[in-house]
Amino acid sequence: MPEDFGIIGVTAVFLAILPIFSDGGFGSALIQKKDCTEKDFNSVFYFNILISIALYVLVVSSSEYIQSFFEIEELSSVLNILSINIIIVSFGSVQSVVITKNLNFKLLSKISVSSQIISGTLAISLAYLGYGVWSLVFKTLINSILTVSLLFLFNSWKPKLIFSVTALRKLFSFGSNLLMSTLLNRAFDNLYFFIIGKYYSAEKLGFYTRAEMLKNLPSQNLTSVIQRVSFPLLSNIQDNDVSLKENYRKLIRLSVFISSFVLFFLFATSKSLVPVLFGVKWLPIIPMVQLFCFSAFLYPVHALNLNILNVKGRSDLYFRVEIIKKILMIPGVLVAIYIGIEELLVYLIFYSIGCYFINASFGGKLINYPVKDQILDIVPSVIFNLCISFMVFFIGYLSFPAIALLPLQLVLGMAILIGAAETIKPYSYVKIKELVSSKILKSNS
C-alpha cells in the first residue's frame, strides 16, 4: 500500500544520511590515492564499523521521538530493525573500494545482480504472504547481507589487525571535503521526504516515494555505474589532460544518450506502465513520474562533472559547488511546504538544469572542456530521444487497455528508435552499436 512506502520514505531520510558519517569520505580518498597501503585499508575498515555501531545506537535511542514527530504508526519498529543495515553495509565498504580500484566492475555487477534477485524474490514472497512494509525491510537487510558475504567470498583482500590514526588523518585531508559535500547532498536530496512526511499524509509520501523509486531505477543505477566506473578510470590518467578530456567527452556523450533515451521512454510509457506494474491504486504517481523523468536525465552528467573535481584532487571545489547548489534548493523547500508536491517536481526540473551549468563550469575548467562545448556534444542526443519519446507518448492515446498498450509502445518505440538511428546515425548510437558488436564477436570467438 502507499502508506507502506511512506514509512520507508521517512526511514530513507535517516538511513541515507547516517552511513556517510561511518564512511567519512574515506572510500573516495582510498580510490583517489594511488599508493594505498594495508595500513590505509585496514584502518578505514575498522573505523567504518566502529562509527556505524555508534550510529545504530543513536538511531535506536531516538526512534520513539522520530515516530512521535511524524505521527506514523510502526515507524519506530521499522527504523529500529532497518537501521541494522548501517552496520551490515560498513563491513563491505572497503571490500567494494578494493574491487573498484582494481576496475573489476564485472565482479561488482555479478554480486549486485545476484543479491538483488535473491532479496527481491524473498520480498515479493513476503508481500504476497501479507507482511506489508516488513517485506521491504527484510528485502533491504537480506540484500546487504548477501552483498557483503559475496564481497568477502570473491575478493582476495581480507582485513588484518592493523589500525593507524595517522593513516586516517592523511586520508581525511582529502576525504573531509567529500564527507561534507556528500552529507550536504544526501541531506538535501532526502529533505523532501522529511517535509512531505511531516506536512502531508503517509499516503502522499508513499506516492512520492514510489514515483521516485521508479525514476531511480534507471537514473540512479545508471548514475551509480557511471560514477563508480569513471572515477577510478579517470583517476588513472589524472595527470594527462589531453587523454582525460578525450575520455571524459566520450563518457558524457554516451551517458546522455542512454539516460535521455531511458528516462524519456519512461515518461512516454508511464500511463500504461504504472497500472500494469503496480495496479490502479498507484495511478496518482503518473504525473509525478513524468515530471521526475525530465529532472533526472541529466543526473549522469552531474556525476561525471563532479568526478572530474575529485579526479583532480579538488575536493575543496566539490564542497563549494555543493554549497552553491543547496542554496538553490531553498525555493524548492518553500514550494513543497506551501504549494504542492507536483509544483515541487516542476521546480526540480529547473533546479537540475541549473545544477548542470554549475557542475559543468567548475569541472570543465579543469580539463579545458567549457560548458558551451559540452552542450554542443549533448544536445543532439537529447533532441533525438525527445522526438522518439513523443512519438511513443502519442501512441499511448490509442483506446487499448494498458496491458495491451504497454507492449505495443515498447515494440513500436524500439522500431522507431532503431529506424531513426540507422538513418541519422548519431555518434553515441554508432559507438554503442560498435561496443555491442565487439562484445558479441568476442563471446562467439
JOUR-V323398 format. One record per residue. N is the residue number from 1. RES is the residue in one small letter. SS is DSSP state (alpha for helix, beta for strand, coil for the rest). PHI is phi in whole degrees, -180 to 180 (999 if undefined). OMEGA is omega in whole degrees, -180 to 180 (NA if undefined). Layout:
# JOUR-V323398
N|RES|SS|PHI|OMEGA / N|RES|SS|PHI|OMEGA
This chain:
# JOUR-V323398
1|m|coil|999|178 / 2|p|alpha|-55|-179 / 3|e|alpha|-63|179 / 4|d|alpha|-62|179 / 5|f|alpha|-70|175 / 6|g|alpha|-66|178 / 7|i|alpha|-63|179 / 8|i|alpha|-64|179 / 9|g|alpha|-62|179 / 10|v|alpha|-68|-180 / 11|t|alpha|-64|180 / 12|a|alpha|-61|180 / 13|v|alpha|-58|-176 / 14|f|alpha|-84|-175 / 15|l|alpha|-78|174 / 16|a|alpha|-89|-175 / 17|i|alpha|-90|-173 / 18|l|alpha|-61|179 / 19|p|alpha|-60|178 / 20|i|alpha|-63|180 / 21|f|alpha|-67|-180 / 22|s|alpha|-70|178 / 23|d|alpha|-77|176 / 24|g|coil|64|-177 / 25|g|coil|79|-176 / 26|f|alpha|-72|180 / 27|g|alpha|-59|178 / 28|s|alpha|-67|179 / 29|a|alpha|-64|178 / 30|l|alpha|-66|180 / 31|i|alpha|-68|-177 / 32|q|alpha|-72|-178 / 33|k|coil|-74|-175 / 34|k|coil|-79|-172 / 35|d|coil|-115|180 / 36|c|coil|-69|180 / 37|t|coil|-112|176 / 38|e|alpha|-60|178 / 39|k|alpha|-61|179 / 40|d|alpha|-64|-176 / 41|f|alpha|-61|-177 / 42|n|alpha|-69|179 / 43|s|alpha|-63|179 / 44|v|alpha|-67|-180 / 45|f|alpha|-57|-177 / 46|y|alpha|-73|177 / 47|f|alpha|-62|-180 / 48|n|alpha|-58|-178 / 49|i|alpha|-67|-179 / 50|l|alpha|-62|-180 / 51|i|alpha|-68|-179 / 52|s|alpha|-65|177 / 53|i|alpha|-65|178 / 54|a|alpha|-62|179 / 55|l|alpha|-67|178 / 56|y|alpha|-61|179 / 57|v|alpha|-60|179 / 58|l|alpha|-62|-179 / 59|v|alpha|-65|-178 / 60|v|alpha|-62|-179 / 61|s|alpha|-71|-178 / 62|s|alpha|-105|-170 / 63|s|alpha|-61|180 / 64|e|alpha|-65|179 / 65|y|alpha|-68|179 / 66|i|alpha|-65|178 / 67|q|alpha|-63|179 / 68|s|alpha|-64|-179 / 69|f|alpha|-66|-177 / 70|f|alpha|-87|180 / 71|e|coil|58|179 / 72|i|coil|-120|180 / 73|e|coil|-64|178 / 74|e|coil|73|-176 / 75|l|alpha|-61|-179 / 76|s|alpha|-63|-179 / 77|s|alpha|-63|-180 / 78|v|alpha|-64|-178 / 79|l|alpha|-65|180 / 80|n|alpha|-61|-179 / 81|i|alpha|-77|-175 / 82|l|alpha|-68|-179 / 83|s|coil|-70|172 / 84|i|alpha|-59|-179 / 85|n|alpha|-59|179 / 86|i|alpha|-60|-179 / 87|i|alpha|-71|-178 / 88|i|alpha|-59|-177 / 89|v|alpha|-63|-177 / 90|s|alpha|-62|-180 / 91|f|coil|-70|-177 / 92|g|coil|-106|-174 / 93|s|alpha|-65|-180 / 94|v|alpha|-71|176 / 95|q|alpha|-57|179 / 96|s|alpha|-65|179 / 97|v|alpha|-63|-179 / 98|v|alpha|-62|180 / 99|i|alpha|-65|179 / 100|t|alpha|-65|179 / 101|k|alpha|-62|178 / 102|n|coil|-85|179 / 103|l|coil|57|180 / 104|n|coil|-93|-175 / 105|f|alpha|-74|177 / 106|k|alpha|-63|179 / 107|l|alpha|-65|178 / 108|l|alpha|-60|180 / 109|s|alpha|-65|180 / 110|k|alpha|-62|179 / 111|i|alpha|-64|-178 / 112|s|alpha|-63|-178 / 113|v|alpha|-65|180 / 114|s|alpha|-60|-179 / 115|s|alpha|-65|-179 / 116|q|alpha|-66|-179 / 117|i|alpha|-64|-178 / 118|i|alpha|-66|-179 / 119|s|alpha|-68|178 / 120|g|alpha|-66|178 / 121|t|alpha|-62|178 / 122|l|alpha|-63|-179 / 123|a|alpha|-63|179 / 124|i|alpha|-64|179 / 125|s|alpha|-61|179 / 126|l|alpha|-65|179 / 127|a|alpha|-63|178 / 128|y|alpha|-66|179 / 129|l|coil|-84|173 / 130|g|coil|92|-179 / 131|y|coil|-82|174 / 132|g|coil|56|-176 / 133|v|alpha|-63|-178 / 134|w|alpha|-70|175 / 135|s|alpha|-65|177 / 136|l|alpha|-72|179 / 137|v|alpha|-64|-177 / 138|f|alpha|-70|176 / 139|k|alpha|-60|180 / 140|t|alpha|-63|-177 / 141|l|alpha|-66|-179 / 142|i|alpha|-64|179 / 143|n|alpha|-60|-179 / 144|s|alpha|-68|179 / 145|i|alpha|-62|180 / 146|l|alpha|-64|-179 / 147|t|alpha|-61|-179 / 148|v|alpha|-64|180 / 149|s|alpha|-62|-180 / 150|l|alpha|-69|176 / 151|l|alpha|-62|179 / 152|f|alpha|-70|-177 / 153|l|alpha|-71|-172 / 154|f|alpha|-103|178 / 155|n|coil|-100|-176 / 156|s|coil|-73|-178 / 157|w|coil|-73|177 / 158|k|coil|-131|-178 / 159|p|coil|-66|176 / 160|k|coil|-121|-179 / 161|l|coil|-80|179 / 162|i|coil|-131|177 / 163|f|coil|-149|-178 / 164|s|coil|-140|176 / 165|v|alpha|-66|180 / 166|t|alpha|-62|179 / 167|a|alpha|-62|178 / 168|l|alpha|-64|-179 / 169|r|alpha|-64|180 / 170|k|alpha|-67|179 / 171|l|alpha|-68|-177 / 172|f|alpha|-68|179 / 173|s|alpha|-61|174 / 174|f|alpha|-90|-173 / 175|g|alpha|-74|-176 / 176|s|alpha|-63|178 / 177|n|alpha|-66|177 / 178|l|alpha|-67|177 / 179|l|alpha|-60|-179 / 180|m|alpha|-66|180 / 181|s|alpha|-65|-179 / 182|t|alpha|-66|178 / 183|l|alpha|-62|177 / 184|l|alpha|-58|-176 / 185|n|alpha|-62|-178 / 186|r|alpha|-68|-180 / 187|a|alpha|-64|-178 / 188|f|alpha|-74|177 / 189|d|alpha|-62|-179 / 190|n|coil|-98|-179 / 191|l|alpha|-62|-178 / 192|y|alpha|-69|173 / 193|f|alpha|-62|-180 / 194|f|alpha|-62|-177 / 195|i|alpha|-67|-178 / 196|i|alpha|-66|178 / 197|g|alpha|-64|-178 / 198|k|alpha|-85|-172 / 199|y|alpha|-98|178 / 200|y|coil|-125|-179 / 201|s|coil|-82|176 / 202|a|alpha|-62|178 / 203|e|alpha|-64|178 / 204|k|alpha|-61|178 / 205|l|alpha|-65|177 / 206|g|alpha|-62|177 / 207|f|alpha|-62|-180 / 208|y|alpha|-63|-179 / 209|t|alpha|-63|-179 / 210|r|alpha|-65|179 / 211|a|alpha|-64|-180 / 212|e|alpha|-69|178 / 213|m|alpha|-63|179 / 214|l|alpha|-67|176 / 215|k|alpha|-67|-178 / 216|n|alpha|-70|-178 / 217|l|alpha|-53|174 / 218|p|alpha|-85|-169 / 219|s|alpha|-71|-176 / 220|q|alpha|-71|179 / 221|n|alpha|-66|178 / 222|l|alpha|-65|178 / 223|t|alpha|-62|-180 / 224|s|alpha|-62|180 / 225|v|alpha|-63|-178 / 226|i|alpha|-63|-179 / 227|q|alpha|-66|-178 / 228|r|alpha|-68|-178 / 229|v|alpha|-79|-172 / 230|s|alpha|-71|-176 / 231|f|alpha|-62|178 / 232|p|alpha|-67|-179 / 233|l|alpha|-64|-179 / 234|l|alpha|-74|178 / 235|s|alpha|-63|-180 / 236|n|coil|-69|180 / 237|i|coil|-120|-173 / 238|q|coil|-62|-177 / 239|d|coil|-92|180 / 240|n|coil|-109|-174 / 241|d|alpha|-63|-179 / 242|v|alpha|-66|179 / 243|s|alpha|-66|180 / 244|l|alpha|-61|180 / 245|k|alpha|-65|-178 / 246|e|alpha|-61|-180 / 247|n|alpha|-71|178 / 248|y|alpha|-64|-180 / 249|r|alpha|-64|177 / 250|k|alpha|-63|-179 / 251|l|alpha|-62|-176 / 252|i|alpha|-69|180 / 253|r|alpha|-70|179 / 254|l|alpha|-67|-177 / 255|s|alpha|-66|179 / 256|v|alpha|-67|180 / 257|f|alpha|-61|-178 / 258|i|alpha|-69|-176 / 259|s|alpha|-67|-179 / 260|s|alpha|-67|178 / 261|f|alpha|-64|-176 / 262|v|alpha|-64|-176 / 263|l|alpha|-76|175 / 264|f|alpha|-68|177 / 265|f|alpha|-68|176 / 266|l|alpha|-64|175 / 267|f|alpha|-57|-174 / 268|a|alpha|-70|-175 / 269|t|alpha|-105|-172 / 270|s|alpha|-60|-179 / 271|k|alpha|-65|178 / 272|s|alpha|-95|-177 / 273|l|alpha|-68|-175 / 274|v|alpha|-61|179 / 275|p|alpha|-65|180 / 276|v|alpha|-70|-177 / 277|l|alpha|-78|-168 / 278|f|alpha|-117|-177 / 279|g|coil|98|-173 / 280|v|alpha|-69|-180 / 281|k|alpha|-67|-179 / 282|w|alpha|-101|-180 / 283|l|alpha|-57|179 / 284|p|alpha|-60|-178 / 285|i|alpha|-84|-175 / 286|i|alpha|-57|178 / 287|p|alpha|-63|177 / 288|m|alpha|-65|179 / 289|v|alpha|-60|-178 / 290|q|alpha|-62|178 / 291|l|alpha|-69|178 / 292|f|alpha|-58|-177 / 293|c|alpha|-60|-177 / 294|f|alpha|-80|176 / 295|s|alpha|-90|-172 / 296|a|alpha|-99|-173 / 297|f|coil|-68|178 / 298|l|coil|-92|-177 / 299|y|alpha|-55|179 / 300|p|alpha|-61|179 / 301|v|alpha|-71|175 / 302|h|alpha|-56|-177 / 303|a|alpha|-62|-179 / 304|l|alpha|-65|180 / 305|n|alpha|-64|178 / 306|l|alpha|-71|178 / 307|n|alpha|-63|178 / 308|i|alpha|-60|179 / 309|l|alpha|-63|179 / 310|n|alpha|-70|179 / 311|v|alpha|-59|180 / 312|k|coil|-83|178 / 313|g|coil|75|-177 / 314|r|coil|-100|178 / 315|s|alpha|-66|176 / 316|d|alpha|-67|176 / 317|l|alpha|-67|178 / 318|y|alpha|-56|-180 / 319|f|alpha|-64|-180 / 320|r|alpha|-63|179 / 321|v|alpha|-62|-179 / 322|e|alpha|-64|178 / 323|i|alpha|-64|179 / 324|i|alpha|-60|-178 / 325|k|alpha|-68|-179 / 326|k|alpha|-70|174 / 327|i|alpha|-62|180 / 328|l|alpha|-70|180 / 329|m|alpha|-83|-177 / 330|i|alpha|-58|176 / 331|p|alpha|-58|178 / 332|g|alpha|-63|178 / 333|v|alpha|-62|180 / 334|l|alpha|-65|178 / 335|v|alpha|-63|-179 / 336|a|alpha|-62|-177 / 337|i|alpha|-76|-168 / 338|y|alpha|-104|-176 / 339|i|coil|-118|-179 / 340|g|coil|173|-175 / 341|i|alpha|-74|-179 / 342|e|alpha|-67|176 / 343|e|alpha|-65|175 / 344|l|alpha|-61|-178 / 345|l|alpha|-66|175 / 346|v|alpha|-65|178 / 347|y|alpha|-61|-178 / 348|l|alpha|-64|176 / 349|i|alpha|-65|179 / 350|f|alpha|-67|178 / 351|y|alpha|-64|-180 / 352|s|alpha|-63|178 / 353|i|alpha|-65|178 / 354|g|alpha|-62|178 / 355|c|alpha|-63|179 / 356|y|alpha|-60|-178 / 357|f|alpha|-64|179 / 358|i|alpha|-67|-180 / 359|n|alpha|-60|-176 / 360|a|alpha|-67|-178 / 361|s|alpha|-69|180 / 362|f|alpha|-74|-178 / 363|g|alpha|-69|-177 / 364|g|alpha|-65|-179 / 365|k|alpha|-63|-176 / 366|l|alpha|-72|-178 / 367|i|coil|-127|178 / 368|n|coil|58|179 / 369|y|coil|-132|-172 / 370|p|coil|-66|-177 / 371|v|alpha|-56|-178 / 372|k|alpha|-58|-180 / 373|d|alpha|-68|178 / 374|q|alpha|-64|-180 / 375|i|alpha|-62|178 / 376|l|alpha|-62|180 / 377|d|alpha|-80|-173 / 378|i|alpha|-99|-177 / 379|v|alpha|-59|179 / 380|p|alpha|-56|179 / 381|s|alpha|-66|-180 / 382|v|alpha|-63|-180 / 383|i|alpha|-64|-180 / 384|f|alpha|-58|-177 / 385|n|alpha|-72|177 / 386|l|alpha|-65|178 / 387|c|alpha|-63|179 / 388|i|alpha|-62|-176 / 389|s|alpha|-66|179 / 390|f|alpha|-68|174 / 391|m|alpha|-63|179 / 392|v|alpha|-67|179 / 393|f|alpha|-60|-177 / 394|f|alpha|-73|172 / 395|i|alpha|-63|-180 / 396|g|coil|-65|178 / 397|y|coil|-85|175 / 398|l|coil|-66|-174 / 399|s|coil|-84|176 / 400|f|coil|-114|172 / 401|p|coil|-65|-175 / 402|a|alpha|-57|-177 / 403|i|alpha|-65|177 / 404|a|alpha|-95|-177 / 405|l|alpha|-70|-177 / 406|l|alpha|-61|178 / 407|p|alpha|-63|177 / 408|l|alpha|-64|178 / 409|q|alpha|-64|-179 / 410|l|alpha|-65|-178 / 411|v|alpha|-69|-180 / 412|l|alpha|-66|179 / 413|g|alpha|-62|179 / 414|m|alpha|-66|179 / 415|a|alpha|-65|179 / 416|i|alpha|-64|180 / 417|l|alpha|-59|-177 / 418|i|alpha|-65|179 / 419|g|alpha|-62|-180 / 420|a|alpha|-68|-179 / 421|a|alpha|-67|178 / 422|e|alpha|-67|179 / 423|t|alpha|-82|-176 / 424|i|alpha|-84|-178 / 425|k|coil|54|176 / 426|p|coil|-65|-175 / 427|y|alpha|-52|-174 / 428|s|alpha|-65|179 / 429|y|alpha|-62|180 / 430|v|alpha|-62|-179 / 431|k|alpha|-65|179 / 432|i|alpha|-64|179 / 433|k|alpha|-63|178 / 434|e|alpha|-64|180 / 435|l|alpha|-64|-180 / 436|v|alpha|-64|180 / 437|s|alpha|-62|180 / 438|s|alpha|-66|178 / 439|k|alpha|-67|180 / 440|i|alpha|-65|179 / 441|l|alpha|-63|-179 / 442|k|alpha|-67|-179 / 443|s|alpha|-70|179 / 444|n|alpha|-72|-179 / 445|s|coil|-78|NA
